[in-house]
Amino acid sequence: MPWHVEGTYFENCNCDMVCPCTATGQTAPADNDRCNVALAFHVETGEVNGVDVGGLTVCVVADTPALMSEGGWKVGLLMDAAASAEQAEALGAVFGGQLGGPMEGLAPLIGEMAGMESQEMAYADDGRIHQVRIGSAVDMVVEDFMNPFDSTGRGVKLSGVGFPADTLAAGTSSTARVDVFGMTWDNAGKNSFSAPFAWSA
């Protein structure tokens, strides 16, 4: 059965600025020995297997080798506690890659699924500052770069990316703490990306 989800997303990793993994399609290594990344997706509208999943948030947390294409990723999925069992199952299948779409392409790279947890989530996005708080597991606030020499005010963008959207706004984090699934880090001051996303299969 066809499905679609769309909304806004942002991520933070421990690269210093404009993550080389994203900029090169995972063909260049990250700035550090391991890539520690969290991606928060707020689904504004969507339907999966006949289930309305609008208004819910999902967060993917991962620890990967510096060269992400080598595989062996450790991945955990955090689900919005506001989701019903039916909604959680539907979103879990989308963000776990079982229903096709963008996440399916990442599945061969995952060496360990650390699990899925349901937690209270608070997501906010004003178009430039993006933030999510997920229980005691994740606290992230990032801000898109605004180049003082750019009179358009559109911000710094990276295009031709493909995942999770074709064009991402580059930025940096002011808060970026993760402590869940045995993965713990603080990436404050490090790389971020944000974008509207629209997936279907």
Biotite code that builds the C-alpha atoms (Angstrom):
import biotite.structure as struc

atoms = struc.array([
    struc.Atom([0.000, 0.000, 0.000], chain_id="A", res_id=1, res_name="MET", atom_name="CA", element="C"),
    struc.Atom([1.454, 3.438, -0.937], chain_id="A", res_id=2, res_name="PRO", atom_name="CA", element="C"),
    struc.Atom([2.459, 5.702, 1.922], chain_id="A", res_id=3, res_name="TRP", atom_name="CA", element="C"),
    struc.Atom([3.677, 9.280, 2.337], chain_id="A", res_id=4, res_name="HIS", atom_name="CA", element="C"),
    struc.Atom([5.082, 11.431, 5.126], chain_id="A", res_id=5, res_name="VAL", atom_name="CA", element="C"),
    struc.Atom([6.163, 15.047, 5.005], chain_id="A", res_id=6, res_name="GLU", atom_name="CA", element="C"),
    struc.Atom([7.240, 17.688, 7.443], chain_id="A", res_id=7, res_name="GLY", atom_name="CA", element="C"),
    struc.Atom([10.470, 19.163, 8.785], chain_id="A", res_id=8, res_name="THR", atom_name="CA", element="C"),
    struc.Atom([13.688, 17.549, 9.931], chain_id="A", res_id=9, res_name="TYR", atom_name="CA", element="C"),
    struc.Atom([17.004, 18.529, 11.478], chain_id="A", res_id=10, res_name="PHE", atom_name="CA", element="C"),
    struc.Atom([20.138, 16.705, 12.509], chain_id="A", res_id=11, res_name="GLU", atom_name="CA", element="C"),
    struc.Atom([23.316, 17.223, 14.461], chain_id="A", res_id=12, res_name="ASN", atom_name="CA", element="C"),
    struc.Atom([26.558, 15.278, 14.255], chain_id="A", res_id=13, res_name="CYS", atom_name="CA", element="C"),
    struc.Atom([30.040, 15.675, 15.724], chain_id="A", res_id=14, res_name="ASN", atom_name="CA", element="C"),
    struc.Atom([31.662, 16.975, 12.524], chain_id="A", res_id=15, res_name="CYS", atom_name="CA", element="C"),
    struc.Atom([33.005, 20.491, 12.895], chain_id="A", res_id=16, res_name="ASP", atom_name="CA", element="C"),
    struc.Atom([31.153, 22.131, 10.008], chain_id="A", res_id=17, res_name="MET", atom_name="CA", element="C"),
    struc.Atom([29.292, 20.965, 6.865], chain_id="A", res_id=18, res_name="VAL", atom_name="CA", element="C"),
    struc.Atom([29.686, 17.232, 7.465], chain_id="A", res_id=19, res_name="CYS", atom_name="CA", element="C"),
    struc.Atom([31.804, 15.637, 4.694], chain_id="A", res_id=20, res_name="PRO", atom_name="CA", element="C"),
    struc.Atom([29.771, 12.393, 4.900], chain_id="A", res_id=21, res_name="CYS", atom_name="CA", element="C"),
    struc.Atom([26.641, 14.222, 3.743], chain_id="A", res_id=22, res_name="THR", atom_name="CA", element="C"),
    struc.Atom([28.438, 16.464, 1.255], chain_id="A", res_id=23, res_name="ALA", atom_name="CA", element="C"),
    struc.Atom([30.058, 13.492, -0.537], chain_id="A", res_id=24, res_name="THR", atom_name="CA", element="C"),
    struc.Atom([27.367, 10.806, -0.353], chain_id="A", res_id=25, res_name="GLY", atom_name="CA", element="C"),
    struc.Atom([29.291, 8.900, 2.353], chain_id="A", res_id=26, res_name="GLN", atom_name="CA", element="C"),
    struc.Atom([32.458, 8.624, 0.224], chain_id="A", res_id=27, res_name="THR", atom_name="CA", element="C"),
    struc.Atom([34.584, 10.869, 2.488], chain_id="A", res_id=28, res_name="ALA", atom_name="CA", element="C"),
    struc.Atom([35.198, 10.187, 6.174], chain_id="A", res_id=29, res_name="PRO", atom_name="CA", element="C"),
    struc.Atom([33.776, 12.217, 9.033], chain_id="A", res_id=30, res_name="ALA", atom_name="CA", element="C"),
    struc.Atom([35.971, 14.630, 10.974], chain_id="A", res_id=31, res_name="ASP", atom_name="CA", element="C"),
    struc.Atom([36.334, 12.174, 13.874], chain_id="A", res_id=32, res_name="ASN", atom_name="CA", element="C"),
    struc.Atom([36.986, 8.459, 14.388], chain_id="A", res_id=33, res_name="ASP", atom_name="CA", element="C"),
    struc.Atom([33.254, 7.856, 14.889], chain_id="A", res_id=34, res_name="ARG", atom_name="CA", element="C"),
    struc.Atom([30.206, 9.680, 13.585], chain_id="A", res_id=35, res_name="CYS", atom_name="CA", element="C"),
    struc.Atom([27.694, 10.406, 16.351], chain_id="A", res_id=36, res_name="ASN", atom_name="CA", element="C"),
    struc.Atom([24.481, 11.685, 14.832], chain_id="A", res_id=37, res_name="VAL", atom_name="CA", element="C"),
    struc.Atom([20.848, 12.270, 15.770], chain_id="A", res_id=38, res_name="ALA", atom_name="CA", element="C"),
    struc.Atom([18.132, 13.084, 13.219], chain_id="A", res_id=39, res_name="LEU", atom_name="CA", element="C"),
    struc.Atom([14.740, 14.391, 14.359], chain_id="A", res_id=40, res_name="ALA", atom_name="CA", element="C"),
    struc.Atom([11.772, 14.217, 11.979], chain_id="A", res_id=41, res_name="PHE", atom_name="CA", element="C"),
    struc.Atom([8.492, 15.986, 12.691], chain_id="A", res_id=42, res_name="HIS", atom_name="CA", element="C"),
    struc.Atom([5.757, 14.563, 10.481], chain_id="A", res_id=43, res_name="VAL", atom_name="CA", element="C"),
    struc.Atom([3.271, 17.330, 9.761], chain_id="A", res_id=44, res_name="GLU", atom_name="CA", element="C"),
    struc.Atom([1.085, 15.234, 7.467], chain_id="A", res_id=45, res_name="THR", atom_name="CA", element="C"),
    struc.Atom([1.232, 11.595, 6.469], chain_id="A", res_id=46, res_name="GLY", atom_name="CA", element="C"),
    struc.Atom([-0.543, 8.317, 6.035], chain_id="A", res_id=47, res_name="GLU", atom_name="CA", element="C"),
    struc.Atom([1.014, 4.870, 6.319], chain_id="A", res_id=48, res_name="VAL", atom_name="CA", element="C"),
    struc.Atom([-1.013, 1.733, 5.603], chain_id="A", res_id=49, res_name="ASN", atom_name="CA", element="C"),
    struc.Atom([-4.179, 3.763, 6.061], chain_id="A", res_id=50, res_name="GLY", atom_name="CA", element="C"),
    struc.Atom([-3.004, 5.173, 9.409], chain_id="A", res_id=51, res_name="VAL", atom_name="CA", element="C"),
    struc.Atom([-2.841, 8.952, 9.892], chain_id="A", res_id=52, res_name="ASP", atom_name="CA", element="C"),
    struc.Atom([0.600, 9.760, 11.361], chain_id="A", res_id=53, res_name="VAL", atom_name="CA", element="C"),
    struc.Atom([0.475, 13.569, 11.190], chain_id="A", res_id=54, res_name="GLY", atom_name="CA", element="C"),
    struc.Atom([1.645, 15.601, 14.166], chain_id="A", res_id=55, res_name="GLY", atom_name="CA", element="C"),
    struc.Atom([4.140, 13.020, 15.434], chain_id="A", res_id=56, res_name="LEU", atom_name="CA", element="C"),
    struc.Atom([7.924, 13.125, 15.858], chain_id="A", res_id=57, res_name="THR", atom_name="CA", element="C"),
    struc.Atom([10.541, 10.409, 15.352], chain_id="A", res_id=58, res_name="VAL", atom_name="CA", element="C"),
    struc.Atom([14.254, 10.551, 16.157], chain_id="A", res_id=59, res_name="CYS", atom_name="CA", element="C"),
    struc.Atom([16.972, 8.306, 14.724], chain_id="A", res_id=60, res_name="VAL", atom_name="CA", element="C"),
    struc.Atom([20.187, 8.063, 16.753], chain_id="A", res_id=61, res_name="VAL", atom_name="CA", element="C"),
    struc.Atom([23.306, 6.441, 15.291], chain_id="A", res_id=62, res_name="ALA", atom_name="CA", element="C"),
    struc.Atom([26.957, 5.702, 15.985], chain_id="A", res_id=63, res_name="ASP", atom_name="CA", element="C"),
    struc.Atom([28.898, 4.843, 12.820], chain_id="A", res_id=64, res_name="THR", atom_name="CA", element="C"),
    struc.Atom([32.455, 4.477, 11.540], chain_id="A", res_id=65, res_name="PRO", atom_name="CA", element="C"),
    struc.Atom([34.087, 7.642, 10.180], chain_id="A", res_id=66, res_name="ALA", atom_name="CA", element="C"),
    struc.Atom([33.505, 6.317, 6.661], chain_id="A", res_id=67, res_name="LEU", atom_name="CA", element="C"),
    struc.Atom([29.796, 5.643, 6.925], chain_id="A", res_id=68, res_name="MET", atom_name="CA", element="C"),
    struc.Atom([29.668, 3.520, 3.760], chain_id="A", res_id=69, res_name="SER", atom_name="CA", element="C"),
    struc.Atom([31.698, 0.843, 5.576], chain_id="A", res_id=70, res_name="GLU", atom_name="CA", element="C"),
    struc.Atom([28.542, -0.114, 7.480], chain_id="A", res_id=71, res_name="GLY", atom_name="CA", element="C"),
    struc.Atom([28.418, -1.525, 10.976], chain_id="A", res_id=72, res_name="GLY", atom_name="CA", element="C"),
    struc.Atom([26.176, 1.282, 12.207], chain_id="A", res_id=73, res_name="TRP", atom_name="CA", element="C"),
    struc.Atom([24.559, 1.127, 15.642], chain_id="A", res_id=74, res_name="LYS", atom_name="CA", element="C"),
    struc.Atom([21.088, 2.637, 15.330], chain_id="A", res_id=75, res_name="VAL", atom_name="CA", element="C"),
    struc.Atom([18.237, 3.316, 17.751], chain_id="A", res_id=76, res_name="GLY", atom_name="CA", element="C"),
    struc.Atom([14.771, 4.711, 17.107], chain_id="A", res_id=77, res_name="LEU", atom_name="CA", element="C"),
    struc.Atom([12.903, 7.031, 19.461], chain_id="A", res_id=78, res_name="LEU", atom_name="CA", element="C"),
    struc.Atom([9.147, 7.217, 18.974], chain_id="A", res_id=79, res_name="MET", atom_name="CA", element="C"),
    struc.Atom([6.770, 9.955, 20.071], chain_id="A", res_id=80, res_name="ASP", atom_name="CA", element="C"),
    struc.Atom([4.867, 8.859, 23.188], chain_id="A", res_id=81, res_name="ALA", atom_name="CA", element="C"),
    struc.Atom([1.818, 10.594, 21.685], chain_id="A", res_id=82, res_name="ALA", atom_name="CA", element="C"),
    struc.Atom([1.662, 7.888, 18.986], chain_id="A", res_id=83, res_name="ALA", atom_name="CA", element="C"),
    struc.Atom([-0.863, 5.094, 19.382], chain_id="A", res_id=84, res_name="SER", atom_name="CA", element="C"),
    struc.Atom([0.382, 1.515, 19.021], chain_id="A", res_id=85, res_name="ALA", atom_name="CA", element="C"),
    struc.Atom([-0.893, 1.528, 15.445], chain_id="A", res_id=86, res_name="GLU", atom_name="CA", element="C"),
    struc.Atom([0.831, 4.814, 14.618], chain_id="A", res_id=87, res_name="GLN", atom_name="CA", element="C"),
    struc.Atom([4.084, 3.703, 16.262], chain_id="A", res_id=88, res_name="ALA", atom_name="CA", element="C"),
    struc.Atom([4.075, 0.492, 14.230], chain_id="A", res_id=89, res_name="GLU", atom_name="CA", element="C"),
    struc.Atom([3.463, 2.428, 11.005], chain_id="A", res_id=90, res_name="ALA", atom_name="CA", element="C"),
    struc.Atom([6.176, 5.010, 11.646], chain_id="A", res_id=91, res_name="LEU", atom_name="CA", element="C"),
    struc.Atom([8.575, 2.343, 12.876], chain_id="A", res_id=92, res_name="GLY", atom_name="CA", element="C"),
    struc.Atom([8.190, 0.531, 9.548], chain_id="A", res_id=93, res_name="ALA", atom_name="CA", element="C"),
    struc.Atom([8.869, 3.746, 7.584], chain_id="A", res_id=94, res_name="VAL", atom_name="CA", element="C"),
    struc.Atom([11.873, 4.894, 9.605], chain_id="A", res_id=95, res_name="PHE", atom_name="CA", element="C"),
    struc.Atom([13.156, 1.338, 9.950], chain_id="A", res_id=96, res_name="GLY", atom_name="CA", element="C"),
    struc.Atom([13.125, 0.954, 6.162], chain_id="A", res_id=97, res_name="GLY", atom_name="CA", element="C"),
    struc.Atom([10.752, -2.024, 6.024], chain_id="A", res_id=98, res_name="GLN", atom_name="CA", element="C"),
    struc.Atom([8.274, -0.200, 3.768], chain_id="A", res_id=99, res_name="LEU", atom_name="CA", element="C"),
    struc.Atom([10.799, 1.069, 1.240], chain_id="A", res_id=100, res_name="GLY", atom_name="CA", element="C"),
    struc.Atom([11.635, 4.722, 0.776], chain_id="A", res_id=101, res_name="GLY", atom_name="CA", element="C"),
    struc.Atom([14.840, 6.536, 1.777], chain_id="A", res_id=102, res_name="PRO", atom_name="CA", element="C"),
    struc.Atom([15.508, 4.534, 4.952], chain_id="A", res_id=103, res_name="MET", atom_name="CA", element="C"),
    struc.Atom([15.462, 1.237, 3.066], chain_id="A", res_id=104, res_name="GLU", atom_name="CA", element="C"),
    struc.Atom([18.700, 2.254, 1.335], chain_id="A", res_id=105, res_name="GLY", atom_name="CA", element="C"),
    struc.Atom([20.454, 2.613, 4.695], chain_id="A", res_id=106, res_name="LEU", atom_name="CA", element="C"),
    struc.Atom([19.352, -0.781, 6.043], chain_id="A", res_id=107, res_name="ALA", atom_name="CA", element="C"),
    struc.Atom([22.387, -2.725, 4.656], chain_id="A", res_id=108, res_name="PRO", atom_name="CA", element="C"),
    struc.Atom([24.698, -0.374, 6.583], chain_id="A", res_id=109, res_name="LEU", atom_name="CA", element="C"),
    struc.Atom([23.146, -1.145, 9.971], chain_id="A", res_id=110, res_name="ILE", atom_name="CA", element="C"),
    struc.Atom([25.067, -3.685, 12.009], chain_id="A", res_id=111, res_name="GLY", atom_name="CA", element="C"),
    struc.Atom([23.130, -3.336, 15.267], chain_id="A", res_id=112, res_name="GLU", atom_name="CA", element="C"),
    struc.Atom([19.575, -2.203, 15.885], chain_id="A", res_id=113, res_name="MET", atom_name="CA", element="C"),
    struc.Atom([19.783, -0.928, 19.449], chain_id="A", res_id=114, res_name="ALA", atom_name="CA", element="C"),
    struc.Atom([16.011, -0.879, 19.803], chain_id="A", res_id=115, res_name="GLY", atom_name="CA", element="C"),
    struc.Atom([12.999, 1.401, 19.800], chain_id="A", res_id=116, res_name="MET", atom_name="CA", element="C"),
    struc.Atom([11.755, 3.427, 22.765], chain_id="A", res_id=117, res_name="GLU", atom_name="CA", element="C"),
    struc.Atom([8.666, 5.539, 23.228], chain_id="A", res_id=118, res_name="SER", atom_name="CA", element="C"),
    struc.Atom([9.299, 8.859, 24.977], chain_id="A", res_id=119, res_name="GLN", atom_name="CA", element="C"),
    struc.Atom([7.650, 12.233, 25.461], chain_id="A", res_id=120, res_name="GLU", atom_name="CA", element="C"),
    struc.Atom([8.791, 14.633, 22.744], chain_id="A", res_id=121, res_name="MET", atom_name="CA", element="C"),
    struc.Atom([8.668, 18.401, 22.337], chain_id="A", res_id=122, res_name="ALA", atom_name="CA", element="C"),
    struc.Atom([9.562, 19.616, 18.834], chain_id="A", res_id=123, res_name="TYR", atom_name="CA", element="C"),
    struc.Atom([9.732, 23.278, 17.777], chain_id="A", res_id=124, res_name="ALA", atom_name="CA", element="C"),
    struc.Atom([10.816, 24.893, 14.519], chain_id="A", res_id=125, res_name="ASP", atom_name="CA", element="C"),
    struc.Atom([10.588, 28.562, 13.530], chain_id="A", res_id=126, res_name="ASP", atom_name="CA", element="C"),
    struc.Atom([12.240, 28.059, 10.155], chain_id="A", res_id=127, res_name="GLY", atom_name="CA", element="C"),
    struc.Atom([15.718, 28.948, 11.363], chain_id="A", res_id=128, res_name="ARG", atom_name="CA", element="C"),
    struc.Atom([16.030, 27.564, 14.889], chain_id="A", res_id=129, res_name="ILE", atom_name="CA", element="C"),
    struc.Atom([15.099, 23.906, 15.315], chain_id="A", res_id=130, res_name="HIS", atom_name="CA", element="C"),
    struc.Atom([14.811, 22.094, 18.621], chain_id="A", res_id=131, res_name="GLN", atom_name="CA", element="C"),
    struc.Atom([13.664, 18.852, 20.164], chain_id="A", res_id=132, res_name="VAL", atom_name="CA", element="C"),
    struc.Atom([13.631, 17.514, 23.691], chain_id="A", res_id=133, res_name="ARG", atom_name="CA", element="C"),
    struc.Atom([13.020, 13.803, 24.168], chain_id="A", res_id=134, res_name="ILE", atom_name="CA", element="C"),
    struc.Atom([12.733, 12.825, 27.811], chain_id="A", res_id=135, res_name="GLY", atom_name="CA", element="C"),
    struc.Atom([16.248, 12.511, 29.238], chain_id="A", res_id=136, res_name="SER", atom_name="CA", element="C"),
    struc.Atom([17.496, 10.899, 26.001], chain_id="A", res_id=137, res_name="ALA", atom_name="CA", element="C"),
    struc.Atom([17.959, 13.837, 23.610], chain_id="A", res_id=138, res_name="VAL", atom_name="CA", element="C"),
    struc.Atom([18.171, 17.611, 23.944], chain_id="A", res_id=139, res_name="ASP", atom_name="CA", element="C"),
    struc.Atom([19.066, 19.348, 20.661], chain_id="A", res_id=140, res_name="MET", atom_name="CA", element="C"),
    struc.Atom([18.881, 22.958, 19.509], chain_id="A", res_id=141, res_name="VAL", atom_name="CA", element="C"),
    struc.Atom([20.412, 23.993, 16.189], chain_id="A", res_id=142, res_name="VAL", atom_name="CA", element="C"),
    struc.Atom([20.407, 27.198, 14.157], chain_id="A", res_id=143, res_name="GLU", atom_name="CA", element="C"),
    struc.Atom([20.835, 27.611, 10.404], chain_id="A", res_id=144, res_name="ASP", atom_name="CA", element="C"),
    struc.Atom([23.761, 29.739, 9.233], chain_id="A", res_id=145, res_name="PHE", atom_name="CA", element="C"),
    struc.Atom([22.969, 33.211, 7.929], chain_id="A", res_id=146, res_name="MET", atom_name="CA", element="C"),
    struc.Atom([25.874, 34.576, 5.903], chain_id="A", res_id=147, res_name="ASN", atom_name="CA", element="C"),
    struc.Atom([26.290, 38.332, 6.580], chain_id="A", res_id=148, res_name="PRO", atom_name="CA", element="C"),
    struc.Atom([27.409, 38.779, 2.960], chain_id="A", res_id=149, res_name="PHE", atom_name="CA", element="C"),
    struc.Atom([24.211, 37.215, 1.572], chain_id="A", res_id=150, res_name="ASP", atom_name="CA", element="C"),
    struc.Atom([21.601, 39.917, 0.983], chain_id="A", res_id=151, res_name="SER", atom_name="CA", element="C"),
    struc.Atom([18.890, 37.356, 0.152], chain_id="A", res_id=152, res_name="THR", atom_name="CA", element="C"),
    struc.Atom([18.586, 36.147, 3.754], chain_id="A", res_id=153, res_name="GLY", atom_name="CA", element="C"),
    struc.Atom([17.998, 32.594, 2.564], chain_id="A", res_id=154, res_name="ARG", atom_name="CA", element="C"),
    struc.Atom([20.875, 31.134, 4.534], chain_id="A", res_id=155, res_name="GLY", atom_name="CA", element="C"),
    struc.Atom([23.636, 28.718, 3.555], chain_id="A", res_id=156, res_name="VAL", atom_name="CA", element="C"),
    struc.Atom([22.351, 25.713, 1.617], chain_id="A", res_id=157, res_name="LYS", atom_name="CA", element="C"),
    struc.Atom([23.880, 22.438, 0.432], chain_id="A", res_id=158, res_name="LEU", atom_name="CA", element="C"),
    struc.Atom([22.091, 21.058, -2.630], chain_id="A", res_id=159, res_name="SER", atom_name="CA", element="C"),
    struc.Atom([22.243, 17.816, -4.588], chain_id="A", res_id=160, res_name="GLY", atom_name="CA", element="C"),
    struc.Atom([22.299, 15.761, -1.379], chain_id="A", res_id=161, res_name="VAL", atom_name="CA", element="C"),
    struc.Atom([19.377, 13.372, -1.906], chain_id="A", res_id=162, res_name="GLY", atom_name="CA", element="C"),
    struc.Atom([18.966, 12.171, 1.685], chain_id="A", res_id=163, res_name="PHE", atom_name="CA", element="C"),
    struc.Atom([16.964, 13.037, 3.661], chain_id="A", res_id=164, res_name="PRO", atom_name="CA", element="C"),
    struc.Atom([16.114, 15.862, 1.237], chain_id="A", res_id=165, res_name="ALA", atom_name="CA", element="C"),
    struc.Atom([17.798, 17.264, -1.843], chain_id="A", res_id=166, res_name="ASP", atom_name="CA", element="C"),
    struc.Atom([18.674, 20.649, -0.332], chain_id="A", res_id=167, res_name="THR", atom_name="CA", element="C"),
    struc.Atom([19.741, 21.101, 3.292], chain_id="A", res_id=168, res_name="LEU", atom_name="CA", element="C"),
    struc.Atom([20.292, 24.256, 5.312], chain_id="A", res_id=169, res_name="ALA", atom_name="CA", element="C"),
    struc.Atom([23.695, 24.180, 7.016], chain_id="A", res_id=170, res_name="ALA", atom_name="CA", element="C"),
    struc.Atom([24.063, 25.322, 10.591], chain_id="A", res_id=171, res_name="GLY", atom_name="CA", element="C"),
    struc.Atom([25.457, 24.648, 14.014], chain_id="A", res_id=172, res_name="THR", atom_name="CA", element="C"),
    struc.Atom([24.204, 23.363, 17.352], chain_id="A", res_id=173, res_name="SER", atom_name="CA", element="C"),
    struc.Atom([23.969, 25.274, 20.598], chain_id="A", res_id=174, res_name="SER", atom_name="CA", element="C"),
    struc.Atom([22.754, 22.217, 22.530], chain_id="A", res_id=175, res_name="THR", atom_name="CA", element="C"),
    struc.Atom([23.237, 18.632, 21.404], chain_id="A", res_id=176, res_name="ALA", atom_name="CA", element="C"),
    struc.Atom([23.136, 16.069, 24.178], chain_id="A", res_id=177, res_name="ARG", atom_name="CA", element="C"),
    struc.Atom([22.291, 12.405, 23.603], chain_id="A", res_id=178, res_name="VAL", atom_name="CA", element="C"),
    struc.Atom([22.169, 9.642, 26.222], chain_id="A", res_id=179, res_name="ASP", atom_name="CA", element="C"),
    struc.Atom([20.212, 6.591, 25.066], chain_id="A", res_id=180, res_name="VAL", atom_name="CA", element="C"),
    struc.Atom([20.730, 3.038, 23.757], chain_id="A", res_id=181, res_name="PHE", atom_name="CA", element="C"),
    struc.Atom([24.241, 3.027, 25.255], chain_id="A", res_id=182, res_name="GLY", atom_name="CA", element="C"),
    struc.Atom([25.176, 6.028, 23.089], chain_id="A", res_id=183, res_name="MET", atom_name="CA", element="C"),
    struc.Atom([26.246, 9.170, 24.931], chain_id="A", res_id=184, res_name="THR", atom_name="CA", element="C"),
    struc.Atom([27.668, 12.406, 23.562], chain_id="A", res_id=185, res_name="TRP", atom_name="CA", element="C"),
    struc.Atom([27.552, 16.192, 23.661], chain_id="A", res_id=186, res_name="ASP", atom_name="CA", element="C"),
    struc.Atom([27.941, 17.764, 20.207], chain_id="A", res_id=187, res_name="ASN", atom_name="CA", element="C"),
    struc.Atom([27.360, 21.395, 21.158], chain_id="A", res_id=188, res_name="ALA", atom_name="CA", element="C"),
    struc.Atom([28.979, 23.750, 18.664], chain_id="A", res_id=189, res_name="GLY", atom_name="CA", element="C"),
    struc.Atom([29.114, 21.106, 15.937], chain_id="A", res_id=190, res_name="LYS", atom_name="CA", element="C"),
    struc.Atom([27.518, 20.618, 12.514], chain_id="A", res_id=191, res_name="ASN", atom_name="CA", element="C"),
    struc.Atom([23.799, 20.654, 11.809], chain_id="A", res_id=192, res_name="SER", atom_name="CA", element="C"),
    struc.Atom([21.499, 20.385, 8.833], chain_id="A", res_id=193, res_name="PHE", atom_name="CA", element="C"),
    struc.Atom([17.776, 21.075, 8.474], chain_id="A", res_id=194, res_name="SER", atom_name="CA", element="C"),
    struc.Atom([15.188, 20.887, 5.721], chain_id="A", res_id=195, res_name="ALA", atom_name="CA", element="C"),
    struc.Atom([11.585, 20.211, 4.823], chain_id="A", res_id=196, res_name="PRO", atom_name="CA", element="C"),
    struc.Atom([11.240, 16.551, 3.802], chain_id="A", res_id=197, res_name="PHE", atom_name="CA", element="C"),
    struc.Atom([8.681, 14.604, 1.784], chain_id="A", res_id=198, res_name="ALA", atom_name="CA", element="C"),
    struc.Atom([8.994, 10.824, 1.471], chain_id="A", res_id=199, res_name="TRP", atom_name="CA", element="C"),
    struc.Atom([6.764, 8.278, -0.203], chain_id="A", res_id=200, res_name="SER", atom_name="CA", element="C"),
    struc.Atom([6.838, 4.737, -1.543], chain_id="A", res_id=201, res_name="ALA", atom_name="CA", element="C"),
])
